[in-house]
Amino acid sequence: MSMISVLRRFLTFSCVVAVMATAVDSMAAVREVGKETLSGNTEWQGEILVTGDVHVPVGVTLTIKPGTVVKFKKLGQDSDRNLFGTESPYYEQAEIIVTGSLIARGTPDKPIVFTSAESVPQTADWAALNFLGGKGNVVENCRIEYAYNGVHAHGAQVLIRNNTLRKCAVAISVKKEDEAVGTPGFGISADISVTGNLIEDNKGGINVRISKAAISHNTIRNNKFFGIWIKGACPGEISRNDITANQKGIFFYKAGAISIRDNNIFDNLDYNLAIADEQAKDIVVAGNWFGMTDRPRIEEMIFDGKADPSIARIIVEPFLRDRVKDAGRQEQL
C-alpha cells in the first residue's frame, strides 16, 4: 500500500471520528428538565429540553446564559407533567413558573431562544414564561415564539427589553389576579416595562389588565386581533411605538389612567383605535400620528361613541402632523 493510500485512509478515519465525537457532544449538551421545583440558584446554558413545568420558587434565581436555546415539548391531554394543575394562573402546557426571579439576558449576537420542540411548531405548543408575584425579573435579547402567552405576569415586576415575540397567542399578557384566591401574586398589580421589542405575527400583541405598564419604542405589527389591549385602570404610558397592520391598533375596555402620546398608530386593518362595550369615560389619545392629517379620515379609523352612543369617545386632537421619527424598535436603545 502506498504512502498516499495510507494517508488517505488515516484522514478519512480521523474525519469519521471527529463527526462521531461532535454528535456525541451535541447529544450530551441537551439537558432535559421538567416537573420540578428548583432547589437553589440555577444556571441554564446550551440546549434545554423542557418536558413539564419548571418552578423557580421564592428566594431562588434561574439565570439563562446568552445563546441558550430552550425548547418546550408539547404535552398531551392526559399528561401528568404539570406541577400545580391547570387552573388560573397556570396552564395546560409546559411553562416556567417564576415566584422567585428569572434573569434571561441574551446579547444581540447571542440571543436566548424560547421555542417549541415540535417538528412542526404551532402557536400554544408551550404555555408561558409565567411570572407570579416576584420582582427584579429580566427578559432581554430573547426570541420567544409558539407560546400561549410569551410573557405572562400577575403581581410581578418584569423588564421586557429588546426581544422578538412572534407566533404566540398573546405575546405579552399581564394583569392583577382577582379570581384565583391564594395563588402567588393574588391581588397585586403587575408592573412591566416593555421597550425595544419587535412584536409581530401573534394573535394578540400586548394585553394589560389593571396593571402598571410602561410601553415604549416597540414595533407592534401584523398581529391578528390587536396591537395593544388596555383593560381597566392601567397607570403608566404608551409612547414612541410603531403600531401598524394589526386588526385593531389599540383596543380599550373600561380603560383609564394610562398616557398615550408620541406614537405612530397607522394603517391598522379595522381601526387604529377602538372602544369595546362598557367604556364610560372618554379616552384622550392626543399627540399621536395617525398616518394622515385629514381629520374625517382619521375619524373613519376610530370606533367610539360616534358609531355607538352607548360608549365613550376617543379624543385625538390635537394630533401630530408628522411621523414620530424615533418611534418603534431602534437599533440601539
C-alpha positions as CSV (number, residue, x, y, z in Angstrom):
1,M,0.0,0.0,0.0
2,S,1.4,3.4,-1.0
3,M,2.1,6.1,1.5
4,I,-0.6,8.2,-0.2
5,S,-3.2,5.5,0.3
6,V,-2.3,5.2,4.0
7,L,-2.6,8.9,4.4
8,R,-6.0,9.0,2.7
9,R,-7.3,6.2,5.0
10,F,-6.0,8.0,8.0
11,L,-7.6,11.2,7.1
12,T,-10.9,9.5,6.4
13,F,-10.8,7.7,9.7
14,S,-10.0,11.0,11.5
15,C,-12.9,12.8,9.9
16,V,-15.3,10.0,10.9
17,V,-14.1,10.0,14.5
18,A,-14.4,13.8,14.6
19,V,-18.0,13.7,13.3
20,M,-18.9,11.0,15.8
21,A,-17.4,13.0,18.6
22,T,-19.3,16.1,17.6
23,A,-22.5,14.1,17.5
24,V,-21.9,12.7,21.0
25,D,-21.0,16.1,22.4
26,S,-24.2,17.6,20.8
27,M,-26.4,14.9,22.4
28,A,-24.7,15.3,25.7
29,A,-25.3,19.1,25.6
30,V,-29.1,18.7,25.6
31,R,-30.3,19.0,29.2
32,E,-33.8,17.7,30.0
33,V,-35.8,19.4,32.7
34,G,-39.4,19.2,33.8
35,K,-42.0,18.7,36.5
36,E,-39.5,20.0,39.0
37,T,-39.0,22.8,41.5
38,L,-35.5,24.3,41.6
39,S,-33.9,23.8,45.0
40,G,-31.3,26.6,44.6
41,N,-29.9,29.2,42.3
42,T,-29.5,27.6,38.8
43,E,-27.9,28.4,35.5
44,W,-29.0,27.1,32.1
45,Q,-26.9,27.2,29.0
46,G,-26.6,25.2,25.8
47,E,-29.8,23.4,24.8
48,I,-32.5,22.8,27.3
49,L,-35.5,20.5,26.7
50,V,-38.4,21.3,28.9
51,T,-40.8,18.3,29.3
52,G,-43.0,19.7,32.1
53,D,-43.5,22.6,34.4
54,V,-40.4,24.1,36.0
55,H,-40.9,26.2,39.1
56,V,-38.5,28.9,40.3
57,P,-39.5,29.3,43.9
58,V,-39.3,32.4,46.2
59,G,-35.6,33.0,47.1
60,V,-34.3,31.2,44.0
61,T,-32.9,32.8,40.8
62,L,-32.8,31.0,37.4
63,T,-30.2,32.6,35.2
64,I,-30.2,31.7,31.5
65,K,-27.0,32.4,29.7
66,P,-26.6,34.1,26.2
67,G,-27.1,31.8,23.3
68,T,-29.1,29.2,25.2
69,V,-31.9,27.5,23.3
70,V,-34.9,26.4,25.5
71,K,-37.3,24.1,23.7
72,F,-40.6,23.0,25.2
73,K,-42.2,19.6,24.5
74,K,-45.9,19.8,23.8
75,L,-47.9,17.9,26.5
76,G,-50.8,15.6,25.7
77,Q,-54.2,16.0,27.2
78,D,-53.5,13.2,29.7
79,S,-50.1,14.5,30.7
80,D,-49.1,14.4,34.4
81,R,-46.3,16.9,33.9
82,N,-48.0,19.9,35.4
83,L,-46.9,21.0,38.9
84,F,-50.0,22.9,40.1
85,G,-52.8,21.8,37.9
86,T,-54.2,23.8,35.0
87,E,-56.4,26.4,36.6
88,S,-55.7,30.2,36.6
89,P,-52.9,31.3,36.7
90,Y,-51.4,28.0,35.5
91,Y,-51.6,26.5,32.0
92,E,-52.0,23.0,30.5
93,Q,-48.8,23.2,28.5
94,A,-45.3,23.2,30.0
95,E,-44.2,26.6,31.5
96,I,-41.6,28.2,33.6
97,I,-43.4,29.4,36.7
98,V,-41.4,32.1,38.5
99,T,-42.3,33.1,42.0
100,G,-38.6,33.8,42.7
101,S,-36.6,35.5,39.9
102,L,-35.7,34.8,36.3
103,I,-32.8,36.5,34.6
104,A,-32.9,35.7,30.9
105,R,-30.4,38.2,29.4
106,G,-29.1,37.4,26.0
107,T,-27.0,39.6,23.8
108,P,-27.7,41.0,20.2
109,D,-25.3,38.4,18.7
110,K,-26.2,35.6,21.2
111,P,-30.0,35.8,21.8
112,I,-31.7,33.4,24.1
113,V,-34.4,31.4,22.3
114,F,-37.6,30.1,23.8
115,T,-39.5,27.9,21.3
116,S,-41.4,24.7,20.6
117,A,-39.6,21.3,20.5
118,E,-42.1,20.0,17.9
119,S,-41.0,19.1,14.4
120,V,-43.9,21.2,13.0
121,P,-44.3,24.0,15.6
122,Q,-47.6,25.7,16.2
123,T,-48.9,28.5,18.4
124,A,-49.5,27.4,22.0
125,D,-47.2,24.3,21.9
126,W,-46.0,25.6,25.2
127,A,-47.5,27.9,27.8
128,A,-45.5,30.9,29.1
129,L,-42.7,32.5,31.0
130,N,-45.1,32.8,33.9
131,F,-44.2,35.5,36.5
132,L,-46.2,35.3,39.7
133,G,-45.5,37.9,42.3
134,G,-41.7,38.2,42.0
135,K,-39.6,41.2,41.4
136,G,-36.4,42.0,39.5
137,N,-37.1,39.7,36.5
138,V,-35.4,40.4,33.2
139,V,-36.2,39.1,29.7
140,E,-33.8,40.8,27.3
141,N,-32.4,40.0,23.9
142,C,-34.6,36.9,23.6
143,R,-36.6,35.3,20.8
144,I,-39.9,34.0,22.1
145,E,-42.2,32.0,19.8
146,Y,-45.0,29.4,19.6
147,A,-46.2,30.1,23.2
148,Y,-49.7,30.6,24.5
149,N,-48.5,33.8,26.3
150,G,-44.9,34.5,25.6
151,V,-44.6,36.6,28.8
152,H,-47.4,36.3,31.4
153,A,-47.4,38.1,34.7
154,H,-49.6,38.9,37.6
155,G,-48.4,40.7,40.7
156,A,-44.9,40.6,39.2
157,Q,-42.3,43.1,38.1
158,V,-40.7,42.3,34.8
159,L,-38.3,44.2,32.4
160,I,-39.0,43.0,28.8
161,R,-36.5,44.6,26.5
162,N,-35.1,44.2,23.0
163,N,-36.9,40.9,22.3
164,T,-38.7,39.4,19.3
165,L,-42.0,37.8,20.2
166,R,-43.8,36.0,17.4
167,K,-46.3,33.2,16.7
168,C,-47.8,33.3,20.2
169,A,-51.5,33.5,21.1
170,V,-50.7,36.7,23.0
171,A,-47.1,37.9,23.1
172,I,-47.3,39.7,26.5
173,S,-50.2,39.4,28.9
174,V,-50.2,41.0,32.4
175,K,-52.9,41.5,35.0
176,K,-53.9,41.9,38.6
177,E,-55.2,38.4,39.5
178,D,-58.6,38.9,41.1
179,E,-60.1,35.4,40.8
180,A,-57.6,32.7,41.8
181,V,-57.6,33.4,45.5
182,G,-54.5,32.2,47.3
183,T,-52.3,32.0,44.2
184,P,-48.9,33.8,44.2
185,G,-49.3,37.5,43.4
186,F,-53.1,37.5,44.1
187,G,-54.5,41.0,44.4
188,I,-51.3,42.7,43.3
189,S,-51.0,44.7,40.1
190,A,-48.2,43.6,37.7
191,D,-45.6,46.2,36.9
192,I,-43.9,45.8,33.5
193,S,-41.5,47.8,31.3
194,V,-41.8,46.8,27.7
195,T,-39.2,48.6,25.5
196,G,-37.4,48.0,22.2
197,N,-39.3,44.8,21.2
198,L,-40.5,43.5,17.9
199,I,-44.0,42.1,18.5
200,E,-45.3,40.6,15.3
201,D,-47.4,37.8,13.8
202,N,-49.1,36.9,17.0
203,K,-52.9,36.6,17.6
204,G,-52.6,39.4,20.1
205,G,-49.7,41.8,20.9
206,I,-49.8,43.3,24.4
207,N,-52.7,42.8,26.8
208,V,-52.6,44.8,30.1
209,R,-55.3,44.5,32.7
210,I,-55.4,46.6,35.9
211,S,-51.6,46.8,36.0
212,K,-48.8,49.4,35.6
213,A,-47.2,49.4,32.2
214,A,-44.5,51.5,30.5
215,I,-44.6,50.5,26.8
216,S,-42.2,52.4,24.6
217,H,-40.1,52.1,21.4
218,N,-41.7,48.9,20.3
219,T,-42.7,47.9,16.8
220,I,-46.1,46.2,17.1
221,R,-47.3,44.9,13.7
222,N,-49.2,42.2,11.9
223,N,-51.0,40.8,15.0
224,K,-54.2,39.1,14.1
225,F,-56.6,40.8,16.6
226,F,-55.0,43.7,18.4
227,G,-51.7,45.5,18.9
228,I,-52.4,46.7,22.4
229,W,-55.4,45.9,24.6
230,I,-55.9,48.0,27.7
231,K,-58.4,46.7,30.3
232,G,-59.3,48.7,33.4
233,A,-57.2,51.4,35.1
234,C,-53.6,50.9,34.0
235,P,-51.2,53.6,35.3
236,G,-48.3,54.3,33.0
237,E,-47.7,55.3,29.5
238,I,-47.7,54.1,25.9
239,S,-45.1,56.2,24.0
240,R,-43.0,56.2,20.8
241,N,-44.3,52.9,19.4
242,D,-45.0,52.0,15.8
243,I,-48.4,50.2,15.9
244,T,-49.5,49.1,12.4
245,A,-51.1,46.4,10.3
246,N,-52.9,44.9,13.3
247,Q,-56.7,44.3,13.1
248,K,-57.1,46.9,15.8
249,G,-54.2,49.2,16.8
250,I,-55.2,49.9,20.4
251,F,-58.3,48.4,21.9
252,F,-59.9,49.8,25.1
253,Y,-62.2,48.1,27.7
254,K,-63.2,50.0,30.8
255,A,-59.8,51.7,30.4
256,G,-58.2,54.6,32.1
257,A,-55.2,56.2,33.8
258,I,-52.7,55.5,31.0
259,S,-51.0,58.2,28.9
260,I,-50.8,57.6,25.2
261,R,-48.6,60.1,23.3
262,D,-46.0,60.3,20.6
263,N,-46.9,57.1,18.9
264,N,-47.3,56.2,15.2
265,I,-50.7,54.5,15.1
266,F,-51.5,53.9,11.4
267,D,-52.7,51.6,8.7
268,N,-54.3,49.1,11.0
269,L,-56.9,46.9,9.3
270,D,-60.2,47.6,11.0
271,Y,-59.5,50.5,13.3
272,N,-56.4,52.4,14.6
273,L,-58.3,52.9,17.9
274,A,-61.4,51.2,19.1
275,I,-63.6,51.0,22.3
276,A,-65.3,47.9,23.5
277,D,-68.6,47.9,25.4
278,E,-68.8,49.4,28.9
279,Q,-66.4,52.3,28.4
280,A,-67.9,55.1,30.4
281,K,-65.1,57.7,30.3
282,D,-63.7,59.4,27.3
283,I,-60.2,58.4,26.3
284,V,-57.6,61.0,25.4
285,V,-55.2,59.9,22.7
286,A,-54.0,63.3,21.6
287,G,-50.4,64.0,20.4
288,N,-50.1,60.9,18.1
289,W,-49.5,60.5,14.4
290,F,-52.2,58.5,12.5
291,G,-50.7,58.3,9.1
292,M,-52.6,61.3,7.8
293,T,-53.7,64.8,8.7
294,D,-57.3,64.7,7.3
295,R,-59.5,64.7,10.4
296,P,-62.5,62.9,8.7
297,R,-60.2,60.2,7.5
298,I,-58.6,59.9,11.0
299,E,-62.2,59.5,12.4
300,E,-63.0,56.8,10.0
301,M,-60.3,54.6,11.6
302,I,-61.8,55.1,15.1
303,F,-64.6,53.1,16.6
304,D,-66.2,55.0,19.6
305,G,-69.3,56.8,20.7
306,K,-69.9,58.4,17.3
307,A,-70.8,55.0,16.0
308,D,-72.3,53.6,19.2
309,P,-73.8,56.3,21.5
310,S,-73.7,53.9,24.4
311,I,-69.9,54.1,24.7
312,A,-67.5,57.0,25.3
313,R,-65.5,59.0,22.7
314,I,-61.8,58.8,21.8
315,I,-60.3,62.3,21.8
316,V,-57.4,62.5,19.2
317,E,-57.0,66.3,18.8
318,P,-54.6,67.9,18.6
319,F,-52.9,65.1,16.6
320,L,-49.4,65.2,15.2
321,R,-49.0,66.2,11.6
322,D,-45.7,64.4,11.1
323,R,-44.5,60.9,11.9
324,V,-42.6,60.4,15.2
325,K,-39.2,59.7,13.8
326,D,-37.7,57.9,16.8
327,A,-40.7,55.7,17.4
328,G,-40.6,51.9,17.1
329,R,-37.8,49.5,17.8
330,Q,-34.4,51.1,17.4
331,E,-31.1,49.6,16.6
332,Q,-29.6,50.7,19.9
333,L,-31.6,51.7,22.9
